Amino acid sequence: MQIIIAESKANTLLELEQTVSNLGHQIVGTVSTGDTAIKLTKQLNPDLVLVDLDLKGEMKGVDAGKTITEDLNVPVIFITVFTKNCLTKSLQLPEDAVTISQPVKQDHLKFAISNVMDKKMRN
């Protein structure tokens, strides 16, 4: 799969790059802001975008992820330090949003990718 990573913290980005590569996927771009995540997704049309909720710039990860999913029809996995229950209520994430907690473990990311791709196939 071709994946874009939207992450503003350098150390977390390195960990994500390693984990994604270990799973055999190709990273086609990395960005640190919501606006550039949307622009790069439009340009490259990846299979998946990993979006940290705490991005730099005016547009936060929640808004970027929603735009990428709803307007560009590219699946998103949200990355956060919070639990899904907190996110769904406080940030208005969609009920069916796929989230993964930091630090990202390889088996958790593998499961999340499988989950989001199964969801895409059903739609």
Backbone as XML, in Angstrom:
<?xml version="1.0"?>
<chain id="A" units="angstrom">
  <residue number="1" name="MET">
    <atom name="N" x="0.828" y="-1.184" z="0.000"/>
    <atom name="CA" x="0.000" y="0.000" z="0.000"/>
    <atom name="C" x="0.874" y="1.249" z="0.000"/>
  </residue>
  <residue number="2" name="GLN">
    <atom name="N" x="0.356" y="2.299" z="-0.592"/>
    <atom name="CA" x="1.027" y="3.591" z="-0.557"/>
    <atom name="C" x="0.379" y="4.434" z="0.532"/>
  </residue>
  <residue number="3" name="ILE">
    <atom name="N" x="1.219" y="4.952" z="1.448"/>
    <atom name="CA" x="0.717" y="5.628" z="2.638"/>
    <atom name="C" x="1.378" y="6.992" z="2.806"/>
  </residue>
  <residue number="4" name="ILE">
    <atom name="N" x="0.557" y="7.989" z="3.181"/>
    <atom name="CA" x="1.055" y="9.300" z="3.584"/>
    <atom name="C" x="0.956" y="9.360" z="5.108"/>
  </residue>
  <residue number="5" name="ILE">
    <atom name="N" x="1.977" y="9.913" z="5.739"/>
    <atom name="CA" x="1.963" y="10.101" z="7.184"/>
    <atom name="C" x="1.913" y="11.595" z="7.479"/>
  </residue>
  <residue number="6" name="ALA">
    <atom name="N" x="0.896" y="12.011" z="8.247"/>
    <atom name="CA" x="0.771" y="13.399" z="8.704"/>
    <atom name="C" x="1.066" y="13.408" z="10.201"/>
  </residue>
  <residue number="7" name="GLU">
    <atom name="N" x="2.256" y="13.842" z="10.550"/>
    <atom name="CA" x="2.728" y="13.812" z="11.941"/>
    <atom name="C" x="3.666" y="14.988" z="12.162"/>
  </residue>
  <residue number="8" name="SER">
    <atom name="N" x="3.472" y="15.726" z="13.250"/>
    <atom name="CA" x="4.280" y="16.933" z="13.483"/>
    <atom name="C" x="5.501" y="16.701" z="14.374"/>
  </residue>
  <residue number="9" name="LYS">
    <atom name="N" x="5.542" y="15.587" z="15.077"/>
    <atom name="CA" x="6.679" y="15.333" z="15.970"/>
    <atom name="C" x="7.695" y="14.421" z="15.282"/>
  </residue>
  <residue number="10" name="ALA">
    <atom name="N" x="8.944" y="14.892" z="15.184"/>
    <atom name="CA" x="9.985" y="14.168" z="14.431"/>
    <atom name="C" x="10.225" y="12.760" z="14.967"/>
  </residue>
  <residue number="11" name="ASN">
    <atom name="N" x="10.290" y="12.592" z="16.274"/>
    <atom name="CA" x="10.569" y="11.265" z="16.818"/>
    <atom name="C" x="9.419" y="10.299" z="16.559"/>
  </residue>
  <residue number="12" name="THR">
    <atom name="N" x="8.186" y="10.779" z="16.650"/>
    <atom name="CA" x="7.033" y="9.926" z="16.359"/>
    <atom name="C" x="6.996" y="9.577" z="14.880"/>
  </residue>
  <residue number="13" name="LEU">
    <atom name="N" x="7.337" y="10.543" z="14.025"/>
    <atom name="CA" x="7.374" y="10.303" z="12.588"/>
    <atom name="C" x="8.370" y="9.195" z="12.252"/>
  </residue>
  <residue number="14" name="LEU">
    <atom name="N" x="9.546" y="9.244" z="12.850"/>
    <atom name="CA" x="10.554" y="8.201" z="12.594"/>
    <atom name="C" x="10.040" y="6.830" z="13.014"/>
  </residue>
  <residue number="15" name="GLU">
    <atom name="N" x="9.391" y="6.759" z="14.158"/>
    <atom name="CA" x="8.840" y="5.486" z="14.632"/>
    <atom name="C" x="7.759" y="4.977" z="13.674"/>
  </residue>
  <residue number="16" name="LEU">
    <atom name="N" x="6.896" y="5.872" z="13.226"/>
    <atom name="CA" x="5.840" y="5.480" z="12.291"/>
    <atom name="C" x="6.408" y="5.008" z="10.961"/>
  </residue>
  <residue number="17" name="GLU">
    <atom name="N" x="7.402" y="5.725" z="10.457"/>
    <atom name="CA" x="8.036" y="5.323" z="9.197"/>
    <atom name="C" x="8.610" y="3.918" z="9.304"/>
  </residue>
  <residue number="18" name="GLN">
    <atom name="N" x="9.273" y="3.638" z="10.402"/>
    <atom name="CA" x="9.862" y="2.315" z="10.620"/>
    <atom name="C" x="8.782" y="1.244" z="10.694"/>
  </residue>
  <residue number="19" name="THR">
    <atom name="N" x="7.725" y="1.531" z="11.438"/>
    <atom name="CA" x="6.642" y="0.562" z="11.602"/>
    <atom name="C" x="5.933" y="0.286" z="10.281"/>
  </residue>
  <residue number="20" name="VAL">
    <atom name="N" x="5.622" y="1.334" z="9.539"/>
    <atom name="CA" x="4.958" y="1.170" z="8.239"/>
    <atom name="C" x="5.852" y="0.368" z="7.291"/>
  </residue>
  <residue number="21" name="SER">
    <atom name="N" x="7.134" y="0.673" z="7.263"/>
    <atom name="CA" x="8.074" y="-0.053" z="6.406"/>
    <atom name="C" x="8.184" y="-1.521" z="6.821"/>
  </residue>
  <residue number="22" name="ASN">
    <atom name="N" x="8.218" y="-1.775" z="8.121"/>
    <atom name="CA" x="8.288" y="-3.153" z="8.620"/>
    <atom name="C" x="7.083" y="-3.976" z="8.185"/>
  </residue>
  <residue number="23" name="LEU">
    <atom name="N" x="5.948" y="-3.314" z="7.997"/>
    <atom name="CA" x="4.741" y="-4.007" z="7.547"/>
    <atom name="C" x="4.712" y="-4.188" z="6.029"/>
  </residue>
  <residue number="24" name="GLY">
    <atom name="N" x="5.731" y="-3.660" z="5.331"/>
    <atom name="CA" x="5.845" y="-3.856" z="3.892"/>
    <atom name="C" x="5.141" y="-2.815" z="3.038"/>
  </residue>
  <residue number="25" name="HIS">
    <atom name="N" x="4.742" y="-1.712" z="3.647"/>
    <atom name="CA" x="4.064" y="-0.660" z="2.892"/>
    <atom name="C" x="5.043" y="0.430" z="2.483"/>
  </residue>
  <residue number="26" name="GLN">
    <atom name="N" x="4.666" y="1.202" z="1.473"/>
    <atom name="CA" x="5.508" y="2.276" z="0.948"/>
    <atom name="C" x="5.009" y="3.627" z="1.445"/>
  </residue>
  <residue number="27" name="ILE">
    <atom name="N" x="5.906" y="4.402" z="2.015"/>
    <atom name="CA" x="5.573" y="5.761" z="2.432"/>
    <atom name="C" x="5.834" y="6.674" z="1.246"/>
  </residue>
  <residue number="28" name="VAL">
    <atom name="N" x="4.776" y="7.326" z="0.761"/>
    <atom name="CA" x="4.905" y="8.179" z="-0.420"/>
    <atom name="C" x="5.021" y="9.653" z="-0.063"/>
  </residue>
  <residue number="29" name="GLY">
    <atom name="N" x="4.840" y="9.972" z="1.218"/>
    <atom name="CA" x="4.982" y="11.356" z="1.645"/>
    <atom name="C" x="4.778" y="11.503" z="3.134"/>
  </residue>
  <residue number="30" name="THR">
    <atom name="N" x="5.426" y="12.526" z="3.692"/>
    <atom name="CA" x="5.231" y="12.871" z="5.086"/>
    <atom name="C" x="5.003" y="14.377" z="5.165"/>
  </residue>
  <residue number="31" name="VAL">
    <atom name="N" x="4.086" y="14.775" z="6.032"/>
    <atom name="CA" x="3.743" y="16.188" z="6.209"/>
    <atom name="C" x="3.526" y="16.457" z="7.694"/>
  </residue>
  <residue number="32" name="SER">
    <atom name="N" x="3.515" y="17.751" z="8.053"/>
    <atom name="CA" x="3.328" y="18.091" z="9.465"/>
    <atom name="C" x="2.116" y="18.986" z="9.716"/>
  </residue>
  <residue number="33" name="THR">
    <atom name="N" x="1.395" y="19.357" z="8.656"/>
    <atom name="CA" x="0.210" y="20.196" z="8.834"/>
    <atom name="C" x="-0.997" y="19.582" z="8.132"/>
  </residue>
  <residue number="34" name="GLY">
    <atom name="N" x="-2.180" y="19.971" z="8.583"/>
    <atom name="CA" x="-3.407" y="19.469" z="7.978"/>
    <atom name="C" x="-3.581" y="19.911" z="6.545"/>
  </residue>
  <residue number="35" name="ASP">
    <atom name="N" x="-3.271" y="21.169" z="6.280"/>
    <atom name="CA" x="-3.404" y="21.687" z="4.914"/>
    <atom name="C" x="-2.532" y="20.923" z="3.924"/>
  </residue>
  <residue number="36" name="THR">
    <atom name="N" x="-1.281" y="20.679" z="4.307"/>
    <atom name="CA" x="-0.390" y="19.952" z="3.384"/>
    <atom name="C" x="-0.781" y="18.483" z="3.273"/>
  </residue>
  <residue number="37" name="ALA">
    <atom name="N" x="-1.387" y="17.937" z="4.304"/>
    <atom name="CA" x="-1.872" y="16.548" z="4.217"/>
    <atom name="C" x="-2.950" y="16.440" z="3.145"/>
  </residue>
  <residue number="38" name="ILE">
    <atom name="N" x="-3.851" y="17.400" z="3.119"/>
    <atom name="CA" x="-4.914" y="17.402" z="2.111"/>
    <atom name="C" x="-4.335" y="17.610" z="0.712"/>
  </residue>
  <residue number="39" name="LYS">
    <atom name="N" x="-3.437" y="18.581" z="0.572"/>
    <atom name="CA" x="-2.833" y="18.865" z="-0.737"/>
    <atom name="C" x="-2.080" y="17.650" z="-1.281"/>
  </residue>
  <residue number="40" name="LEU">
    <atom name="N" x="-1.268" y="17.017" z="-0.420"/>
    <atom name="CA" x="-0.484" y="15.864" z="-0.877"/>
    <atom name="C" x="-1.385" y="14.681" z="-1.205"/>
  </residue>
  <residue number="41" name="THR">
    <atom name="N" x="-2.450" y="14.519" z="-0.439"/>
    <atom name="CA" x="-3.399" y="13.439" z="-0.730"/>
    <atom name="C" x="-4.057" y="13.661" z="-2.082"/>
  </residue>
  <residue number="42" name="LYS">
    <atom name="N" x="-4.417" y="14.902" z="-2.397"/>
    <atom name="CA" x="-4.994" y="15.212" z="-3.709"/>
    <atom name="C" x="-4.013" y="14.877" z="-4.829"/>
  </residue>
  <residue number="43" name="GLN">
    <atom name="N" x="-2.744" y="15.216" z="-4.615"/>
    <atom name="CA" x="-1.715" y="14.998" z="-5.647"/>
    <atom name="C" x="-1.401" y="13.522" z="-5.852"/>
  </residue>
  <residue number="44" name="LEU">
    <atom name="N" x="-1.232" y="12.778" z="-4.752"/>
    <atom name="CA" x="-0.708" y="11.413" z="-4.847"/>
    <atom name="C" x="-1.764" y="10.316" z="-4.806"/>
  </residue>
  <residue number="45" name="ASN">
    <atom name="N" x="-2.974" y="10.635" z="-4.318"/>
    <atom name="CA" x="-4.045" y="9.651" z="-4.185"/>
    <atom name="C" x="-3.543" y="8.335" z="-3.572"/>
  </residue>
  <residue number="46" name="PRO">
    <atom name="N" x="-3.052" y="8.383" z="-2.333"/>
    <atom name="CA" x="-2.526" y="7.178" z="-1.694"/>
    <atom name="C" x="-3.647" y="6.209" z="-1.315"/>
  </residue>
  <residue number="47" name="ASP">
    <atom name="N" x="-3.269" y="5.037" z="-0.866"/>
    <atom name="CA" x="-4.239" y="4.044" z="-0.402"/>
    <atom name="C" x="-4.746" y="4.370" z="0.997"/>
  </residue>
  <residue number="48" name="LEU">
    <atom name="N" x="-3.912" y="5.102" z="1.764"/>
    <atom name="CA" x="-4.224" y="5.353" z="3.168"/>
    <atom name="C" x="-3.435" y="6.563" z="3.656"/>
  </residue>
  <residue number="49" name="VAL">
    <atom name="N" x="-4.020" y="7.306" z="4.619"/>
    <atom name="CA" x="-3.307" y="8.406" z="5.260"/>
    <atom name="C" x="-3.372" y="8.194" z="6.773"/>
  </residue>
  <residue number="50" name="LEU">
    <atom name="N" x="-2.217" y="8.242" z="7.414"/>
    <atom name="CA" x="-2.134" y="8.199" z="8.877"/>
    <atom name="C" x="-2.091" y="9.645" z="9.344"/>
  </residue>
  <residue number="51" name="VAL">
    <atom name="N" x="-3.028" y="10.052" z="10.196"/>
    <atom name="CA" x="-3.139" y="11.447" z="10.604"/>
    <atom name="C" x="-3.080" y="11.568" z="12.124"/>
  </residue>
  <residue number="52" name="ASP">
    <atom name="N" x="-2.053" y="12.263" z="12.604"/>
    <atom name="CA" x="-1.987" y="12.582" z="14.030"/>
    <atom name="C" x="-3.004" y="13.686" z="14.306"/>
  </residue>
  <residue number="53" name="LEU">
    <atom name="N" x="-3.682" y="13.606" z="15.431"/>
    <atom name="CA" x="-4.683" y="14.620" z="15.755"/>
    <atom name="C" x="-4.068" y="15.961" z="16.111"/>
  </residue>
  <residue number="54" name="ASP">
    <atom name="N" x="-2.810" y="15.958" z="16.535"/>
    <atom name="CA" x="-2.151" y="17.177" z="16.983"/>
    <atom name="C" x="-1.140" y="17.655" z="15.939"/>
  </residue>
  <residue number="55" name="LEU">
    <atom name="N" x="-1.638" y="18.165" z="14.809"/>
    <atom name="CA" x="-0.761" y="18.645" z="13.746"/>
    <atom name="C" x="-0.447" y="20.127" z="13.941"/>
  </residue>
  <residue number="56" name="LYS">
    <atom name="N" x="0.617" y="20.576" z="13.299"/>
    <atom name="CA" x="0.964" y="21.997" z="13.303"/>
    <atom name="C" x="-0.001" y="22.754" z="12.402"/>
  </residue>
  <residue number="57" name="GLY">
    <atom name="N" x="-0.007" y="24.078" z="12.540"/>
    <atom name="CA" x="-0.823" y="24.918" z="11.669"/>
    <atom name="C" x="-2.221" y="25.112" z="12.202"/>
  </residue>
  <residue number="58" name="GLU">
    <atom name="N" x="-3.008" y="25.840" z="11.418"/>
    <atom name="CA" x="-4.370" y="26.174" z="11.829"/>
    <atom name="C" x="-5.312" y="24.982" z="11.767"/>
  </residue>
  <residue number="59" name="MET">
    <atom name="N" x="-5.161" y="24.134" z="10.761"/>
    <atom name="CA" x="-6.049" y="22.987" z="10.616"/>
    <atom name="C" x="-5.508" y="21.810" z="11.412"/>
  </residue>
  <residue number="60" name="LYS">
    <atom name="N" x="-6.290" y="21.325" z="12.316"/>
    <atom name="CA" x="-5.885" y="20.187" z="13.141"/>
    <atom name="C" x="-6.157" y="18.872" z="12.417"/>
  </residue>
  <residue number="61" name="GLY">
    <atom name="N" x="-5.637" y="17.823" z="12.989"/>
    <atom name="CA" x="-5.738" y="16.506" z="12.374"/>
    <atom name="C" x="-7.158" y="16.007" z="12.167"/>
  </residue>
  <residue number="62" name="VAL">
    <atom name="N" x="-8.047" y="16.318" z="13.111"/>
    <atom name="CA" x="-9.437" y="15.875" z="12.976"/>
    <atom name="C" x="-10.043" y="16.433" z="11.701"/>
  </residue>
  <residue number="63" name="ASP">
    <atom name="N" x="-9.882" y="17.732" z="11.484"/>
    <atom name="CA" x="-10.465" y="18.365" z="10.298"/>
    <atom name="C" x="-9.810" y="17.875" z="9.012"/>
  </residue>
  <residue number="64" name="ALA">
    <atom name="N" x="-8.496" y="17.735" z="9.038"/>
    <atom name="CA" x="-7.796" y="17.224" z="7.854"/>
    <atom name="C" x="-8.251" y="15.805" z="7.536"/>
  </residue>
  <residue number="65" name="GLY">
    <atom name="N" x="-8.336" y="14.968" z="8.550"/>
    <atom name="CA" x="-8.769" y="13.587" z="8.343"/>
    <atom name="C" x="-10.183" y="13.491" z="7.801"/>
  </residue>
  <residue number="66" name="LYS">
    <atom name="N" x="-11.076" y="14.310" z="8.346"/>
    <atom name="CA" x="-12.460" y="14.305" z="7.852"/>
    <atom name="C" x="-12.507" y="14.721" z="6.392"/>
  </residue>
  <residue number="67" name="THR">
    <atom name="N" x="-11.752" y="15.756" z="6.019"/>
    <atom name="CA" x="-11.725" y="16.214" z="4.632"/>
    <atom name="C" x="-11.161" y="15.135" z="3.715"/>
  </residue>
  <residue number="68" name="ILE">
    <atom name="N" x="-10.080" y="14.517" z="4.133"/>
    <atom name="CA" x="-9.455" y="13.470" z="3.319"/>
    <atom name="C" x="-10.418" y="12.304" z="3.106"/>
  </residue>
  <residue number="69" name="THR">
    <atom name="N" x="-11.112" y="11.905" z="4.162"/>
    <atom name="CA" x="-12.041" y="10.775" z="4.062"/>
    <atom name="C" x="-13.290" y="11.134" z="3.262"/>
  </residue>
  <residue number="70" name="GLU">
    <atom name="N" x="-13.914" y="12.255" z="3.618"/>
    <atom name="CA" x="-15.210" y="12.598" z="3.031"/>
    <atom name="C" x="-15.095" y="13.186" z="1.631"/>
  </residue>
  <residue number="71" name="ASP">
    <atom name="N" x="-14.141" y="14.096" z="1.411"/>
    <atom name="CA" x="-14.046" y="14.783" z="0.119"/>
    <atom name="C" x="-13.158" y="14.053" z="-0.884"/>
  </residue>
  <residue number="72" name="LEU">
    <atom name="N" x="-12.100" y="13.419" z="-0.384"/>
    <atom name="CA" x="-11.149" y="12.766" z="-1.290"/>
    <atom name="C" x="-11.328" y="11.251" z="-1.339"/>
  </residue>
  <residue number="73" name="ASN">
    <atom name="N" x="-12.185" y="10.718" z="-0.472"/>
    <atom name="CA" x="-12.496" y="9.286" z="-0.430"/>
    <atom name="C" x="-11.253" y="8.412" z="-0.226"/>
  </residue>
  <residue number="74" name="VAL">
    <atom name="N" x="-10.336" y="8.895" z="0.618"/>
    <atom name="CA" x="-9.143" y="8.122" z="0.972"/>
    <atom name="C" x="-9.266" y="7.766" z="2.453"/>
  </residue>
  <residue number="75" name="PRO">
    <atom name="N" x="-9.078" y="6.493" z="2.803"/>
    <atom name="CA" x="-9.200" y="6.090" z="4.201"/>
    <atom name="C" x="-8.134" y="6.751" z="5.083"/>
  </residue>
  <residue number="76" name="VAL">
    <atom name="N" x="-8.523" y="6.993" z="6.338"/>
    <atom name="CA" x="-7.648" y="7.633" z="7.316"/>
    <atom name="C" x="-7.628" y="6.801" z="8.592"/>
  </residue>
  <residue number="77" name="ILE">
    <atom name="N" x="-6.455" y="6.706" z="9.186"/>
    <atom name="CA" x="-6.321" y="6.192" z="10.549"/>
    <atom name="C" x="-5.830" y="7.355" z="11.382"/>
  </residue>
  <residue number="78" name="PHE">
    <atom name="N" x="-6.594" y="7.697" z="12.423"/>
    <atom name="CA" x="-6.217" y="8.778" z="13.319"/>
    <atom name="C" x="-5.277" y="8.240" z="14.394"/>
  </residue>
  <residue number="79" name="ILE">
    <atom name="N" x="-4.215" y="8.996" z="14.653"/>
    <atom name="CA" x="-3.234" y="8.614" z="15.671"/>
    <atom name="C" x="-3.336" y="9.605" z="16.820"/>
  </residue>
  <residue number="80" name="THR">
    <atom name="N" x="-3.387" y="9.079" z="18.042"/>
    <atom name="CA" x="-3.614" y="9.938" z="19.192"/>
    <atom name="C" x="-3.055" y="9.326" z="20.474"/>
  </residue>
  <residue number="81" name="VAL">
    <atom name="N" x="-2.961" y="10.156" z="21.492"/>
    <atom name="CA" x="-2.586" y="9.665" z="22.812"/>
    <atom name="C" x="-3.829" y="9.406" z="23.658"/>
  </residue>
  <residue number="82" name="PHE">
    <atom name="N" x="-5.008" y="9.747" z="23.118"/>
    <atom name="CA" x="-6.259" y="9.585" z="23.849"/>
    <atom name="C" x="-6.961" y="8.293" z="23.460"/>
  </residue>
  <residue number="83" name="THR">
    <atom name="N" x="-7.979" y="7.931" z="24.227"/>
    <atom name="CA" x="-8.779" y="6.766" z="23.881"/>
    <atom name="C" x="-9.891" y="7.169" z="22.929"/>
  </residue>
  <residue number="84" name="LYS">
    <atom name="N" x="-10.408" y="6.217" z="22.215"/>
    <atom name="CA" x="-11.447" y="6.493" z="21.215"/>
    <atom name="C" x="-12.688" y="7.116" z="21.841"/>
  </residue>
  <residue number="85" name="ASN">
    <atom name="N" x="-13.093" y="6.672" z="23.027"/>
    <atom name="CA" x="-14.291" y="7.234" z="23.660"/>
    <atom name="C" x="-14.144" y="8.729" z="23.888"/>
  </residue>
  <residue number="86" name="CYS">
    <atom name="N" x="-12.968" y="9.165" z="24.328"/>
    <atom name="CA" x="-12.726" y="10.598" z="24.525"/>
    <atom name="C" x="-12.812" y="11.338" z="23.201"/>
  </residue>
  <residue number="87" name="LEU">
    <atom name="N" x="-12.270" y="10.749" z="22.181"/>
    <atom name="CA" x="-12.206" y="11.410" z="20.878"/>
    <atom name="C" x="-13.567" y="11.574" z="20.232"/>
  </residue>
  <residue number="88" name="THR">
    <atom name="N" x="-14.346" y="10.527" z="20.257"/>
    <atom name="CA" x="-15.636" y="10.550" z="19.583"/>
    <atom name="C" x="-16.512" y="11.649" z="20.162"/>
  </residue>
  <residue number="89" name="LYS">
    <atom name="N" x="-16.486" y="11.814" z="21.471"/>
    <atom name="CA" x="-17.344" y="12.808" z="22.114"/>
    <atom name="C" x="-16.755" y="14.210" z="22.037"/>
  </residue>
  <residue number="90" name="SER">
    <atom name="N" x="-15.484" y="14.373" z="22.380"/>
    <atom name="CA" x="-14.932" y="15.721" z="22.486"/>
    <atom name="C" x="-14.531" y="16.319" z="21.139"/>
  </residue>
  <residue number="91" name="LEU">
    <atom name="N" x="-14.135" y="15.515" z="20.188"/>
    <atom name="CA" x="-13.650" y="16.038" z="18.915"/>
    <atom name="C" x="-14.595" y="15.782" z="17.744"/>
  </residue>
  <residue number="92" name="GLN">
    <atom name="N" x="-15.743" y="15.194" z="18.020"/>
    <atom name="CA" x="-16.722" y="14.867" z="16.992"/>
    <atom name="C" x="-16.152" y="13.986" z="15.881"/>
  </residue>
  <residue number="93" name="LEU">
    <atom name="N" x="-15.342" y="13.018" z="16.282"/>
    <atom name="CA" x="-14.902" y="12.033" z="15.299"/>
    <atom name="C" x="-16.096" y="11.184" z="14.903"/>
  </residue>
  <residue number="94" name="PRO">
    <atom name="N" x="-16.132" y="10.735" z="13.665"/>
    <atom name="CA" x="-17.218" y="9.833" z="13.271"/>
    <atom name="C" x="-17.185" y="8.563" z="14.125"/>
  </residue>
  <residue number="95" name="GLU">
    <atom name="N" x="-18.340" y="8.003" z="14.379"/>
    <atom name="CA" x="-18.439" y="6.785" z="15.196"/>
    <atom name="C" x="-17.577" y="5.653" z="14.629"/>
  </residue>
  <residue number="96" name="ASP">
    <atom name="N" x="-17.472" y="5.592" z="13.299"/>
    <atom name="CA" x="-16.733" y="4.497" z="12.676"/>
    <atom name="C" x="-15.269" y="4.845" z="12.371"/>
  </residue>
  <residue number="97" name="ALA">
    <atom name="N" x="-14.788" y="5.962" z="12.919"/>
    <atom name="CA" x="-13.391" y="6.354" z="12.683"/>
    <atom name="C" x="-12.446" y="5.307" z="13.262"/>
  </residue>
  <residue number="98" name="VAL">
    <atom name="N" x="-11.388" y="5.037" z="12.531"/>
    <atom name="CA" x="-10.372" y="4.098" z="13.002"/>
    <atom name="C" x="-9.282" y="4.913" z="13.689"/>
  </residue>
  <residue number="99" name="THR">
    <atom name="N" x="-9.023" y="4.584" z="14.948"/>
    <atom name="CA" x="-8.010" y="5.297" z="15.711"/>
    <atom name="C" x="-6.996" y="4.302" z="16.264"/>
  </residue>
  <residue number="100" name="ILE">
    <atom name="N" x="-5.800" y="4.810" z="16.513"/>
    <atom name="CA" x="-4.739" y="4.004" z="17.103"/>
    <atom name="C" x="-3.981" y="4.890" z="18.088"/>
  </residue>
  <residue number="101" name="SER">
    <atom name="N" x="-3.614" y="4.315" z="19.210"/>
    <atom name="CA" x="-2.950" y="5.079" z="20.269"/>
    <atom name="C" x="-1.439" y="5.079" z="20.100"/>
  </residue>
  <residue number="102" name="GLN">
    <atom name="N" x="-0.848" y="6.189" z="20.562"/>
    <atom name="CA" x="0.618" y="6.285" z="20.613"/>
    <atom name="C" x="1.089" y="5.756" z="21.951"/>
  </residue>
  <residue number="103" name="PRO">
    <atom name="N" x="2.254" y="5.175" z="22.030"/>
    <atom name="CA" x="3.122" y="4.852" z="20.897"/>
    <atom name="C" x="2.511" y="3.733" z="20.056"/>
  </residue>
  <residue number="104" name="VAL">
    <atom name="N" x="2.674" y="3.841" z="18.755"/>
    <atom name="CA" x="2.066" y="2.901" z="17.825"/>
    <atom name="C" x="2.848" y="1.594" z="17.821"/>
  </residue>
  <residue number="105" name="LYS">
    <atom name="N" x="2.133" y="0.523" z="18.112"/>
    <atom name="CA" x="2.735" y="-0.817" z="18.072"/>
    <atom name="C" x="2.447" y="-1.434" z="16.714"/>
  </residue>
  <residue number="106" name="GLN">
    <atom name="N" x="3.403" y="-2.202" z="16.217"/>
    <atom name="CA" x="3.297" y="-2.758" z="14.870"/>
    <atom name="C" x="2.040" y="-3.614" z="14.708"/>
  </residue>
  <residue number="107" name="ASP">
    <atom name="N" x="1.737" y="-4.474" z="15.671"/>
    <atom name="CA" x="0.562" y="-5.334" z="15.527"/>
    <atom name="C" x="-0.735" y="-4.524" z="15.588"/>
  </residue>
  <residue number="108" name="HIS">
    <atom name="N" x="-0.750" y="-3.435" z="16.359"/>
    <atom name="CA" x="-1.933" y="-2.575" z="16.406"/>
    <atom name="C" x="-2.135" y="-1.851" z="15.068"/>
  </residue>
  <residue number="109" name="LEU">
    <atom name="N" x="-1.038" y="-1.374" z="14.487"/>
    <atom name="CA" x="-1.148" y="-0.699" z="13.191"/>
    <atom name="C" x="-1.599" y="-1.680" z="12.112"/>
  </residue>
  <residue number="110" name="LYS">
    <atom name="N" x="-1.071" y="-2.876" z="12.140"/>
    <atom name="CA" x="-1.461" y="-3.898" z="11.169"/>
    <atom name="C" x="-2.963" y="-4.170" z="11.263"/>
  </residue>
  <residue number="111" name="PHE">
    <atom name="N" x="-3.471" y="-4.300" z="12.483"/>
    <atom name="CA" x="-4.900" y="-4.530" z="12.691"/>
    <atom name="C" x="-5.719" y="-3.332" z="12.209"/>
  </residue>
  <residue number="112" name="ALA">
    <atom name="N" x="-5.270" y="-2.117" z="12.528"/>
    <atom name="CA" x="-5.991" y="-0.906" z="12.127"/>
    <atom name="C" x="-6.049" y="-0.783" z="10.604"/>
  </residue>
  <residue number="113" name="ILE">
    <atom name="N" x="-4.944" y="-1.082" z="9.938"/>
    <atom name="CA" x="-4.913" y="-1.032" z="8.470"/>
    <atom name="C" x="-5.896" y="-2.044" z="7.899"/>
  </residue>
  <residue number="114" name="SER">
    <atom name="N" x="-5.893" y="-3.247" z="8.436"/>
    <atom name="CA" x="-6.824" y="-4.277" z="7.980"/>
    <atom name="C" x="-8.276" y="-3.832" z="8.196"/>
  </residue>
  <residue number="115" name="ASN">
    <atom name="N" x="-8.537" y="-3.232" z="9.344"/>
    <atom name="CA" x="-9.875" y="-2.751" z="9.687"/>
    <atom name="C" x="-10.344" y="-1.672" z="8.709"/>
  </residue>
  <residue number="116" name="VAL">
    <atom name="N" x="-9.487" y="-0.682" z="8.443"/>
    <atom name="CA" x="-9.881" y="0.426" z="7.564"/>
    <atom name="C" x="-10.045" y="-0.059" z="6.115"/>
  </residue>
  <residue number="117" name="MET">
    <atom name="N" x="-9.242" y="-1.006" z="5.697"/>
    <atom name="CA" x="-9.363" y="-1.502" z="4.319"/>
    <atom name="C" x="-10.617" y="-2.367" z="4.169"/>
  </residue>
  <residue number="118" name="ASP">
    <atom name="N" x="-10.944" y="-3.150" z="5.212"/>
    <atom name="CA" x="-12.194" y="-3.922" z="5.183"/>
    <atom name="C" x="-13.399" y="-2.987" z="5.093"/>
  </residue>
  <residue number="119" name="LYS">
    <atom name="N" x="-13.348" y="-1.895" z="5.847"/>
    <atom name="CA" x="-14.426" y="-0.913" z="5.847"/>
    <atom name="C" x="-14.567" y="-0.287" z="4.456"/>
  </residue>
  <residue number="120" name="LYS">
    <atom name="N" x="-13.433" y="0.013" z="3.827"/>
    <atom name="CA" x="-13.475" y="0.609" z="2.479"/>
    <atom name="C" x="-14.085" y="-0.366" z="1.468"/>
  </residue>
  <residue number="121" name="MET">
    <atom name="N" x="-13.737" y="-1.619" z="1.595"/>
    <atom name="CA" x="-14.260" y="-2.635" z="0.652"/>
    <atom name="C" x="-15.777" y="-2.768" z="0.789"/>
  </residue>
  <residue number="122" name="ARG">
    <atom name="N" x="-16.298" y="-2.591" z="1.998"/>
    <atom name="CA" x="-17.742" y="-2.714" z="2.232"/>
    <atom name="C" x="-18.514" y="-1.538" z="1.667"/>
  </residue>
  <residue number="123" name="ASN">
    <atom name="N" x="-17.859" y="-0.394" z="1.528"/>
    <atom name="CA" x="-18.558" y="0.825" z="1.056"/>
    <atom name="C" x="-18.585" y="0.951" z="-0.435"/>
  </residue>
</chain>
